[in-house]
Each structure stands twice: as structure tokens, then as C-alpha cells.
Amino acid sequence: MGQAKSRGTQQQRKEEAQQRNQRFNSTDDLQRFLGFNRLQSKDEFPGDVPEDALVCLVSNIVMLNQDALCQQSGLKFQIGDWFVSTGKHENTVIHGPFLTVEVAFEFARINFDAVRFVALDE
């Protein structure tokens, strides 16, 4: 059997290549949410929340961040998983993986008293 046949049919190889390309180009799917430990007051703009109210970041795993997060945390993340991070710079701690954003939010509520999540726009 030739090498090409051992790798599947031409159609299968084409589909696999398209899937790889989709994964590498999936940075558009990056979703990030800031978690705060207090609600926004009536006269406060979203950007006005005091920095000490920010308790975590909730984000999904895409090709763009997978390798770095796996190396930094020592955890095994798959594309589509979610994580919660706390701390700043060299003191960042990464928690996860979580299968859904809802599970990650619940973890942040229980462990970091997050009561509000605000999406970061790219």
C-alpha cells in the first residue's frame, strides 16, 4: 500500500486539511469575560468599576492560546475548553479545564465571589 493510501482517501485528506485550517484560523472565536465581585451601580459606566473589584478572567481555549496556557499551567487544555485565571502577570493562576462557559462562571462565583461577568470586545 502506498503512503498516500495509508493516509486515507484524497477526500478524507482534504477534509482533514480544512479542519486544521479552521482550527488555526479560529482566533475569531476567542471569548473573554472579566469577572467582578460587585455589581455595577446605577451611575457607573462599565469601565468605571474599581480595579479591586476585578477578580478573574474567564476565557475559552483556541489555537491562539492553547500551547501557551498548557505550558504555563501544566494543565491539558483542548480547543473549546474554558479556563478561569486569577492574579496578575507572573502571579497568574490558571484553573480548569471546564467544558462550558457556564461551569467556568460557576467556579468563579464559588471560588472568587464573582457576581458579574463582562465580555471583552476585541
Number of C-alpha atoms within 10 A of each C-alpha: 5 6 7 10 9 8 10 12 11 11 9 11 13 12 12 13 12 12 12 12 11 12 15 12 13 15 14 9 14 17 17 21 19 18 26 25 18 17 13 15 10 6 7 10 9 10 8 10 15 10 9 9 13 19 21 26 23 24 23 25 24 23 18 17 15 17 14 11 16 15 11 11 14 10 13 13 23 17 14 18 19 25 25 24 18 18 13 9 7 6 8 13 14 20 17 17 19 19 15 13 20 11 15 22 25 14 19 27 19 10 10 16 16 22 17 17 21 13 13 12 8 7
